[in-house]
Amino acid sequence: MTASSRTEHDLLGDRDVPTDAYWGVHTLRATENFPITGTPISTYPHLIDALAAVKEAAALANGELGLLEPAKAAVIVAACQEIRGGELHDQFVVDVIQGGAGTSTNMNANEVIANRALELLGHTRGEYRHLHPNEDVNLGQSTNDVYPTAVRIATVFAARGLLDAMAVLQTAFADKAAEFHDVLKMGRTQLQDAVPMTLGQEFSAFAVMLDEDRSRLAEALGLIHEINLGATAIGTGLNAAAGYAEAARRHLADITSLPLVTAPDLVEATQDCGAFVQMSGVLKRIAVKLSKTCNDLRLLSSGPRAGLGEINLPPVQAGSSIMPGKVNPVIPEVVNQVAFEVIGNDITITMAAEGGQLQLNAFEPVILHSLSKSITHLRAACLTLAERCVRGITANTDMLRATVENSIGLVTALNPHIGYTAATDIAKEALATGRGVAELVLERGLLPAGQLTALLRPEVIAGTGPVRT
């Protein structure tokens, strides 16, 4: 051992650990064994906070049951509270994807908490005879109940941020719906002219889709509040004292302010990842619909002169290194790409959940990584789309109105008043000659000018209000 390192011992022997590190030998081996993504678990602060909350709850429960000395319980709790306050996150260094069902993550937490607690007791890091990562910090626990519980808590808090971001985007679309409530345009089915509608109705649909998905996400979150803390290795509660599971759950609920419940069957809960599959499915649903919305925004703004050109997205950067004046729909494009990633993450989560064997699923690290990416990237995408795109959208009102007046789809709105046969003849002539539907209706005397004007009012033709003559 040199002045810049300390010697720690584990199952495989002795290793030198940097003196200033709060992590220990188990974490050291994990950093060597899993150079996979280059993404340490500290990238996901919700996970670090959740791990500290679980360890704090365990210390309180063990202290309450007389299993942990009061002085040890107090310093473990204090260390956990410091971590939940943002301290020592840089000491959580193991790669987010790891073998061992999350054991490296659990041991990283045990070692950091133990070494900070030792300092609070007046000892030096690594002096585990005074307070041990396994015997004290991990008392009554297993990776197999600590890690899934922490992942669930982290997922809840991350998803709350996504819910808030979706609400921001929903409001942005709803505001545009109100702004465009009387802007008449042609609706399209299969990219062909269909019937008139308002641009407000189109944007209102975007807002409603988000509102529906926020409800589905909240429902999926309800399942995530069921935890298996107290299950220990496989759900039998081996090495956890009587009353520990309920005491730990109660303290964890108080610490997190979450309505946590202990799973009714801990053996089932320790091996089942169904709640994560359902959560990922909802995230995929959000991604698919959000991507469809962005496809529509890109299509509606295509041009500006050789496309639809119905709306204008706010220009945020030059679009080409070779074509002067070109501006691209880069914000919808980046949201599309986030959606593609989320859909891929769903496949990863599906396969990881399916790959579990017997009493434990060893693949929750990749589930955590994939869920976290999906949630955090969707949150950022929603906020970016709202702030950098939707709020700045403008409508080409005159062009939209002219398109309606020139479209043969307009005749569908007049069908009940002039009859199907006459409407068909009008449509054929308008298509063949390029003349307007309203012009031909008046020319043939099929409707009085006043009635035709009333029927073509936006609130009537788009079904948003009564006929006024």
C-alpha positions, 0 to 999 in steps of 0.5 A, spaced: 500 500 500 502 507 498 500 513 501 495 514 495 491 508 496 488 503 501 488 495 501 481 492 501 479 485 501 474 481 498 472 474 496 478 474 491 483 477 495 486 484 496 486 490 492 489 497 492 483 502 492 485 510 491 485 513 498 480 519 496 475 514 493 469 513 497 467 506 493 471 500 495 474 493 492 467 491 490 466 497 486 473 497 483 472 490 480 466 492 477 469 498 473 474 493 471 469 488 469 464 492 465 467 497 461 461 497 457 457 503 455 462 508 459 455 511 462 456 511 470 450 510 474 451 517 477 448 519 470 441 517 473 441 522 479 434 519 480 437 512 481 442 514 486 437 518 490 433 512 490 438 507 492 440 512 498 433 512 500 432 505 500 439 504 505 436 510 509 429 506 510 433 499 511 437 503 517 431 506 520 428 499 520 434 495 523 435 500 528 427 500 530 428 493 531 434 493 535 438 490 530 443 495 528 446 500 534 443 506 534 450 510 533 451 506 526 444 507 524 444 514 525 451 515 521 448 511 515 442 515 515 446 521 515 450 519 509 444 517 505 441 524 507 447 527 504 447 523 498 439 525 497 441 532 497 446 531 492 453 529 495 457 524 493 454 522 486 460 522 483 462 516 487 457 512 484 462 509 478 460 503 476 457 502 469 450 502 468 449 495 464 453 490 468 452 483 470 450 480 476 443 483 477 445 489 479 450 487 485 455 492 483 450 498 483 448 495 490 455 494 493 457 501 490 452 504 494 454 500 500 461 502 500 460 509 499 455 510 504 459 506 509 465 510 508 462 516 509 458 513 515 465 512 518 468 519 517 462 521 521 464 516 526 471 519 526 474 513 522 478 513 516 475 510 510 476 503 509 476 501 517 470 496 516 471 493 523 467 499 525 462 499 520 461 494 514 458 495 507 455 488 508 454 487 515 451 494 517 449 498 511 446 492 507 443 488 513 437 484 512 437 486 504 439 483 498 441 486 491 435 482 489 430 486 493 434 493 494 436 494 486 428 493 483 426 497 489 430 503 487 429 502 480 422 503 481 422 509 485 427 512 480 422 510 475 416 514 478 420 520 479 423 520 472 416 519 469 413 525 473 418 529 470 415 526 463 408 527 465 410 535 467 413 536 460 407 532 456 403 537 460 407 543 457 407 540 450 399 539 450 398 546 453 402 549 447 398 545 442 391 547 445 394 554 445 395 554 438 388 550 437 385 556 440 389 561 436 387 557 429 380 556 431 377 559 425 382 558 420 379 554 415 383 548 411 382 542 407 382 535 411 386 530 408 385 522 408 390 518 405 394 524 402 388 526 398 383 532 399 377 530 404 373 535 407 374 542 410 376 543 417 379 548 421 387 548 423 384 549 430 381 542 430 387 539 427 392 542 433 386 540 438 387 533 436 395 533 437 393 536 444 388 531 446 393 525 444 397 528 449 392 528 454 390 521 453 397 519 453 398 522 460 393 518 463 395 512 460 402 514 463 399 515 470 396 508 470 402 505 468 406 508 474 401 506 479 403 499 478 411 501 479 409 503 486 409 495 488 415 493 491 419 487 494 423 490 499 424 485 504 424 479 499 432 478 500 434 473 495 428 470 492 422 472 496 422 468 502 425 474 506 431 469 508 436 473 513 431 479 514 428 480 521 420 479 522 417 485 521 423 488 517 419 488 510 413 493 513 418 497 517 422 498 511 416 500 507 413 505 512 420 508 512 421 508 505 414 511 503 415 517 508 422 518 505 420 518 498 413 521 500 410 515 495 404 511 496 409 504 496 406 498 497 409 491 499 407 486 493 403 480 496 407 475 493 414 476 494 417 470 490 413 472 484 415 480 485 422 478 485 422 475 478 417 479 475 418 485 470 411 485 468 410 492 470 416 495 467 414 492 460 407 495 461 411 502 463 415 501 456 409 499 452 406 506 454 412 510 453 412 506 446 405 509 445 407 516 447 413 515 442 409 513 436 404 518 437 409 524 438 412 522 432 406 521 428 405 528 430 412 531 428 411 527 421 404 532 420 408 538 422 413 537 417 408 535 412 404 541 413 410 546 413 413 543 407 415 547 401 415 553 402 413 554 395 413 547 392 410 543 398 403 544 402 406 550 406 400 551 410 403 552 416 410 556 418 415 553 423 419 558 426 426 558 423 431 556 428 438 555 424 440 555 417 438 548 414 444 547 409 451 548 407 450 548 400 443 551 399 442 558 401 436 560 404 434 553 406 431 552 413 429 545 415 424 542 420 430 540 425 426 540 431 420 535 429 426 531 426 430 530 432 423 528 436 422 523 431 429 520 432 427 520 440 421 516 438 425 511 434 430 510 440 424 509 445 421 504 440 428 500 440 428 501 447 422 497 448 424 491 444 430 491 449 426 491 455 421 486 452 427 481 451 430 483 458 424 481 461 423 475 457 430 473 459 429 472 466 430 465 469 426 462 475 426 466 481 430 472 479 431 476 473 438 478 472 437 483 466 434 489 470 440 493 469 439 494 462 431 495 463 433 501 468 438 503 462 433 503 457 427 506 461 431 511 464 433 513 457 426 513 454 423 517 459 429 522 460 429 523 452 422 523 451 421 529 457 427 533 453 423 532 446 417 534 449 420 541 452 424 542 446 418 541 441 413 546 445 419 551 446 423 551 440 417 549 435 410 549 437 409 556 440 412 559 434 408 556 429 404 561 424 398 559 419 398 561 412 391 563 412 389 566 406 392 560 402 389 555 406 382 558 405 384 559 397 385 551 397 378 550 401 375 554 395 379 551 390 378 543 392 373 539 390 372 536 397 368 542 398 362 539 395 361 534 400 359 539 405 354 541 400 351 534 398 346 534 403 343 541 400 344 539 393 343 532 392 349 526 391 348 526 383 348 534 382 354 534 387 358 529 383 357 533 377 359 539 380 365 535 382 367 532 375 366 539 372 371 542 377 376 537 377 376 537 369 376 545 368 379 547 375 373 552 376 371 553 384 365 548 387 362 555 389 362 558 383 359 552 379 354 551 384 352 559 383 352 558 376 347 552 376 343 556 381 343 550 385 343 554 392 342 562 393 348 566 394 346 567 401 345 560 403 351 558 400 355 563 404 352 561 410 354 554 409 361 555 407 362 559 414 368 556 418 364 554 424 359 550 419 363 547 414 368 544 419 362 542 424 364 547 430 357 551 430 350 552 427 348 554 421 346 562 421 343 565 415 
